[in-house]
Amino acid sequence: PLMTPVFFVALFVLMSLLLLPTLPLNLLAGFLWGPYWGTFLSVSGATAGAMCAFLFSRYIARDYCRRKFQNPAWSWLQNEIERRGWKTVAFVRVNSVFPSGPLNYYFGITPVPFHTFVWSTALFLIPPAFVVASIGHYLGWSALTGSAKNLIQVIVILSAIVTLTLLVTVILRRWLQ
């Protein structure tokens, strides 16, 4: 039981490095450990995976990554990084539209300092990781209890979480502008 979180974080790192979707792991973390510990473990795994990808692209595969990230979308992101620095990292971490796997490698070829990348990644992954871990927790809880009343409570709670997340995203977007 004590090694399970270690194995989970290691699996998260591996999946991040291989650019595999980690959403199922986030949901599983919420189901197994609840929304708080699930969030902590998901953010730990995602941050560790991001750090490894960042360092790999910065020091080992820099030229290869530069060739792969040549199109207008990446150029736009490069301009935003040069203008806003850590705020760009924060924006793409909070906004789930951006794929975190490729971004981990991309940030390694940008001028963003490693320590800035790490703290902004860890901090701004917390809100979306909490939402997903909460969904995993409440869906698992409803499935195990099999109660319709619980399902209605879950839907209301999830709706509140989604609304809060959208509100935070809008506020953060306006703040970044």
C-alpha positions as YAML, in Angstrom:
chain: A
units: angstrom
residues:
- id: 1
  name: PRO
  ca: [0.00, 0.00, 0.00]
- id: 2
  name: LEU
  ca: [2.83, 2.45, 0.68]
- id: 3
  name: MET
  ca: [4.42, 1.83, -2.72]
- id: 4
  name: THR
  ca: [1.20, 2.33, -4.67]
- id: 5
  name: PRO
  ca: [1.50, 6.15, -4.78]
- id: 6
  name: VAL
  ca: [5.16, 5.84, -5.81]
- id: 7
  name: PHE
  ca: [4.20, 3.45, -8.61]
- id: 8
  name: PHE
  ca: [1.36, 5.78, -9.61]
- id: 9
  name: VAL
  ca: [3.66, 8.83, -9.86]
- id: 10
  name: ALA
  ca: [6.24, 6.80, -11.82]
- id: 11
  name: LEU
  ca: [3.53, 5.63, -14.23]
- id: 12
  name: PHE
  ca: [2.34, 9.22, -14.60]
- id: 13
  name: VAL
  ca: [5.88, 10.34, -15.45]
- id: 14
  name: LEU
  ca: [6.27, 7.57, -18.02]
- id: 15
  name: MET
  ca: [2.93, 8.34, -19.67]
- id: 16
  name: SER
  ca: [3.80, 12.05, -19.78]
- id: 17
  name: LEU
  ca: [7.15, 11.34, -21.43]
- id: 18
  name: LEU
  ca: [5.54, 9.03, -23.99]
- id: 19
  name: LEU
  ca: [2.86, 11.66, -24.75]
- id: 20
  name: LEU
  ca: [0.08, 9.30, -23.69]
- id: 21
  name: PRO
  ca: [-3.15, 10.74, -22.28]
- id: 22
  name: THR
  ca: [-3.01, 11.06, -18.50]
- id: 23
  name: LEU
  ca: [-6.69, 11.89, -17.93]
- id: 24
  name: PRO
  ca: [-7.48, 8.28, -16.95]
- id: 25
  name: LEU
  ca: [-4.75, 8.45, -14.30]
- id: 26
  name: ASN
  ca: [-6.17, 11.70, -12.92]
- id: 27
  name: LEU
  ca: [-9.60, 10.10, -12.65]
- id: 28
  name: LEU
  ca: [-8.11, 6.99, -11.08]
- id: 29
  name: ALA
  ca: [-6.23, 9.10, -8.53]
- id: 30
  name: GLY
  ca: [-9.47, 10.73, -7.44]
- id: 31
  name: PHE
  ca: [-11.19, 7.36, -7.23]
- id: 32
  name: LEU
  ca: [-8.41, 5.69, -5.23]
- id: 33
  name: TRP
  ca: [-7.25, 8.51, -2.96]
- id: 34
  name: GLY
  ca: [-10.05, 11.08, -3.02]
- id: 35
  name: PRO
  ca: [-10.00, 14.59, -4.44]
- id: 36
  name: TYR
  ca: [-7.23, 16.00, -2.20]
- id: 37
  name: TRP
  ca: [-4.64, 13.23, -2.19]
- id: 38
  name: GLY
  ca: [-5.60, 12.38, -5.77]
- id: 39
  name: THR
  ca: [-4.87, 15.97, -6.78]
- id: 40
  name: PHE
  ca: [-1.58, 15.92, -4.91]
- id: 41
  name: LEU
  ca: [-0.44, 12.70, -6.57]
- id: 42
  name: SER
  ca: [-1.62, 13.78, -10.03]
- id: 43
  name: VAL
  ca: [0.15, 17.14, -9.76]
- id: 44
  name: SER
  ca: [3.28, 15.41, -8.44]
- id: 45
  name: GLY
  ca: [3.34, 12.97, -11.34]
- id: 46
  name: ALA
  ca: [2.49, 15.61, -13.94]
- id: 47
  name: THR
  ca: [5.12, 18.02, -12.62]
- id: 48
  name: ALA
  ca: [7.80, 15.32, -12.46]
- id: 49
  name: GLY
  ca: [6.96, 14.21, -16.01]
- id: 50
  name: ALA
  ca: [6.99, 17.82, -17.20]
- id: 51
  name: MET
  ca: [10.40, 18.38, -15.60]
- id: 52
  name: CYS
  ca: [11.85, 15.30, -17.30]
- id: 53
  name: ALA
  ca: [10.45, 16.27, -20.72]
- id: 54
  name: PHE
  ca: [11.65, 19.88, -20.29]
- id: 55
  name: LEU
  ca: [15.19, 18.80, -19.40]
- id: 56
  name: PHE
  ca: [15.26, 16.19, -22.18]
- id: 57
  name: SER
  ca: [14.24, 18.70, -24.83]
- id: 58
  name: ARG
  ca: [16.54, 21.41, -23.48]
- id: 59
  name: TYR
  ca: [19.73, 19.38, -23.12]
- id: 60
  name: ILE
  ca: [19.43, 16.21, -25.19]
- id: 61
  name: ALA
  ca: [16.96, 16.64, -28.07]
- id: 62
  name: ARG
  ca: [16.99, 20.42, -28.56]
- id: 63
  name: ASP
  ca: [17.55, 20.40, -32.34]
- id: 64
  name: TYR
  ca: [15.03, 17.63, -32.92]
- id: 65
  name: CYS
  ca: [12.38, 19.45, -30.86]
- id: 66
  name: ARG
  ca: [13.03, 22.73, -32.66]
- id: 67
  name: ARG
  ca: [12.38, 21.02, -36.00]
- id: 68
  name: LYS
  ca: [9.16, 19.44, -34.68]
- id: 69
  name: PHE
  ca: [7.76, 22.68, -33.26]
- id: 70
  name: GLN
  ca: [7.80, 24.79, -36.40]
- id: 71
  name: ASN
  ca: [4.34, 26.05, -37.28]
- id: 72
  name: PRO
  ca: [2.27, 29.22, -36.66]
- id: 73
  name: ALA
  ca: [0.66, 27.97, -33.44]
- id: 74
  name: TRP
  ca: [4.03, 27.33, -31.81]
- id: 75
  name: SER
  ca: [5.32, 30.68, -33.11]
- id: 76
  name: TRP
  ca: [2.37, 32.41, -31.48]
- id: 77
  name: LEU
  ca: [3.11, 30.65, -28.21]
- id: 78
  name: GLN
  ca: [6.79, 31.63, -28.47]
- id: 79
  name: ASN
  ca: [5.78, 35.29, -28.82]
- id: 80
  name: GLU
  ca: [3.51, 35.00, -25.79]
- id: 81
  name: ILE
  ca: [6.31, 33.44, -23.75]
- id: 82
  name: GLU
  ca: [8.68, 36.24, -24.70]
- id: 83
  name: ARG
  ca: [6.10, 38.88, -23.74]
- id: 84
  name: ARG
  ca: [4.55, 37.33, -20.64]
- id: 85
  name: GLY
  ca: [6.97, 34.66, -19.35]
- id: 86
  name: TRP
  ca: [5.54, 32.58, -16.50]
- id: 87
  name: LYS
  ca: [2.03, 33.89, -17.13]
- id: 88
  name: THR
  ca: [2.00, 31.98, -20.40]
- id: 89
  name: VAL
  ca: [2.98, 28.78, -18.61]
- id: 90
  name: ALA
  ca: [0.20, 29.46, -16.09]
- id: 91
  name: PHE
  ca: [-2.37, 30.07, -18.82]
- id: 92
  name: VAL
  ca: [-1.67, 26.87, -20.74]
- id: 93
  name: ARG
  ca: [-1.60, 24.81, -17.54]
- id: 94
  name: VAL
  ca: [-4.98, 26.04, -16.32]
- id: 95
  name: ASN
  ca: [-6.56, 25.79, -19.75]
- id: 96
  name: SER
  ca: [-7.16, 22.15, -20.64]
- id: 97
  name: VAL
  ca: [-7.44, 22.94, -24.36]
- id: 98
  name: PHE
  ca: [-3.65, 22.93, -24.61]
- id: 99
  name: PRO
  ca: [-2.05, 19.46, -24.69]
- id: 100
  name: SER
  ca: [0.33, 19.26, -21.76]
- id: 101
  name: GLY
  ca: [2.53, 16.47, -23.17]
- id: 102
  name: PRO
  ca: [3.90, 18.33, -26.19]
- id: 103
  name: LEU
  ca: [4.02, 21.56, -24.19]
- id: 104
  name: ASN
  ca: [6.39, 19.96, -21.69]
- id: 105
  name: TYR
  ca: [8.86, 19.34, -24.51]
- id: 106
  name: TYR
  ca: [8.17, 22.70, -26.15]
- id: 107
  name: PHE
  ca: [8.95, 24.75, -23.05]
- id: 108
  name: GLY
  ca: [12.38, 23.13, -22.97]
- id: 109
  name: ILE
  ca: [13.36, 24.94, -26.18]
- id: 110
  name: THR
  ca: [12.08, 28.31, -24.99]
- id: 111
  name: PRO
  ca: [13.90, 30.88, -22.84]
- id: 112
  name: VAL
  ca: [11.72, 30.05, -19.81]
- id: 113
  name: PRO
  ca: [14.03, 29.26, -16.87]
- id: 114
  name: PHE
  ca: [13.71, 25.75, -15.44]
- id: 115
  name: HIS
  ca: [12.74, 26.91, -11.93]
- id: 116
  name: THR
  ca: [10.04, 29.21, -13.34]
- id: 117
  name: PHE
  ca: [8.70, 26.37, -15.45]
- id: 118
  name: VAL
  ca: [8.59, 24.01, -12.46]
- id: 119
  name: TRP
  ca: [6.85, 26.26, -9.95]
- id: 120
  name: SER
  ca: [4.34, 27.66, -12.46]
- id: 121
  name: THR
  ca: [3.56, 24.18, -13.79]
- id: 122
  name: ALA
  ca: [3.05, 22.72, -10.31]
- id: 123
  name: LEU
  ca: [0.96, 25.64, -9.06]
- id: 124
  name: PHE
  ca: [-1.29, 26.05, -12.07]
- id: 125
  name: LEU
  ca: [-1.90, 22.34, -12.62]
- id: 126
  name: ILE
  ca: [-3.66, 22.21, -9.26]
- id: 127
  name: PRO
  ca: [-7.09, 23.60, -10.35]
- id: 128
  name: PRO
  ca: [-7.65, 21.28, -13.34]
- id: 129
  name: ALA
  ca: [-6.17, 18.30, -11.47]
- id: 130
  name: PHE
  ca: [-8.53, 18.95, -8.56]
- id: 131
  name: VAL
  ca: [-11.52, 19.08, -10.89]
- id: 132
  name: VAL
  ca: [-10.60, 15.79, -12.56]
- id: 133
  name: ALA
  ca: [-9.72, 14.05, -9.29]
- id: 134
  name: SER
  ca: [-13.03, 15.23, -7.83]
- id: 135
  name: ILE
  ca: [-14.88, 13.84, -10.83]
- id: 136
  name: GLY
  ca: [-13.07, 10.51, -10.44]
- id: 137
  name: HIS
  ca: [-13.84, 10.45, -6.73]
- id: 138
  name: TYR
  ca: [-17.52, 11.28, -7.02]
- id: 139
  name: LEU
  ca: [-18.18, 9.07, -10.03]
- id: 140
  name: GLY
  ca: [-16.45, 6.16, -8.31]
- id: 141
  name: TRP
  ca: [-18.34, 6.86, -5.10]
- id: 142
  name: SER
  ca: [-21.67, 6.91, -6.95]
- id: 143
  name: ALA
  ca: [-20.86, 3.73, -8.82]
- id: 144
  name: LEU
  ca: [-19.91, 1.91, -5.62]
- id: 145
  name: THR
  ca: [-22.98, 3.00, -3.67]
- id: 146
  name: GLY
  ca: [-25.36, 2.68, -6.61]
- id: 147
  name: SER
  ca: [-27.69, 5.34, -5.28]
- id: 148
  name: ALA
  ca: [-29.65, 7.71, -7.56]
- id: 149
  name: LYS
  ca: [-29.64, 10.32, -4.80]
- id: 150
  name: ASN
  ca: [-25.85, 10.16, -4.73]
- id: 151
  name: LEU
  ca: [-25.74, 10.51, -8.51]
- id: 152
  name: ILE
  ca: [-27.82, 13.71, -8.34]
- id: 153
  name: GLN
  ca: [-25.51, 15.08, -5.65]
- id: 154
  name: VAL
  ca: [-22.52, 14.22, -7.81]
- id: 155
  name: ILE
  ca: [-24.00, 16.00, -10.81]
- id: 156
  name: VAL
  ca: [-24.68, 19.13, -8.75]
- id: 157
  name: ILE
  ca: [-21.18, 19.07, -7.24]
- id: 158
  name: LEU
  ca: [-19.55, 18.50, -10.63]
- id: 159
  name: SER
  ca: [-21.58, 21.33, -12.15]
- id: 160
  name: ALA
  ca: [-20.39, 23.63, -9.37]
- id: 161
  name: ILE
  ca: [-16.78, 22.56, -9.92]
- id: 162
  name: VAL
  ca: [-16.99, 23.11, -13.68]
- id: 163
  name: THR
  ca: [-18.61, 26.52, -13.16]
- id: 164
  name: LEU
  ca: [-15.91, 27.50, -10.68]
- id: 165
  name: THR
  ca: [-13.19, 26.33, -13.05]
- id: 166
  name: LEU
  ca: [-14.65, 28.33, -15.93]
- id: 167
  name: LEU
  ca: [-14.90, 31.37, -13.69]
- id: 168
  name: VAL
  ca: [-11.27, 31.03, -12.62]
- id: 169
  name: THR
  ca: [-10.22, 30.60, -16.27]
- id: 170
  name: VAL
  ca: [-12.07, 33.76, -17.34]
- id: 171
  name: ILE
  ca: [-10.62, 35.76, -14.43]
- id: 172
  name: LEU
  ca: [-7.11, 34.46, -15.13]
- id: 173
  name: ARG
  ca: [-7.44, 35.20, -18.86]
- id: 174
  name: ARG
  ca: [-8.48, 38.80, -18.14]
- id: 175
  name: TRP
  ca: [-5.69, 39.17, -15.60]
- id: 176
  name: LEU
  ca: [-3.12, 37.92, -18.12]
- id: 177
  name: GLN
  ca: [-4.31, 40.44, -20.70]
...
